[in-house]
Amino acid sequence: MHAPPCCGESCVLAITGVIPFGETIFLWQSIALTAVLIAVSVLIAWLSAPGAAQVQTVGGYVEKETVVLPPLMRFQRPSE
């Protein structure tokens, strides 16, 4: 489905005019919804974070022994 050729940007601008941000994005409903979404997101992140009893540090993941790997053989061609 295509719009008629006469309905470009100038056609829409002629019909609606310039709508200021104060009547669209910066309405109190938009700002309130943004504040609620941020608050709920922070609350979910706070509640889903592990507590002090469940926290694991990197020290628990590091192996005590170091494994020494043998050196790699020299490659004969660049594609190897």
Buried (B, 14 or more C-beta within 10 A) or exposed (E): EEEEEEEEEEEEEEEEEEEEEEEEEEEEEEEEEEEEEEEEEEEEEEEEEEEEEEEEEEEEEEEEEEEEEEEEEEEEEEEE
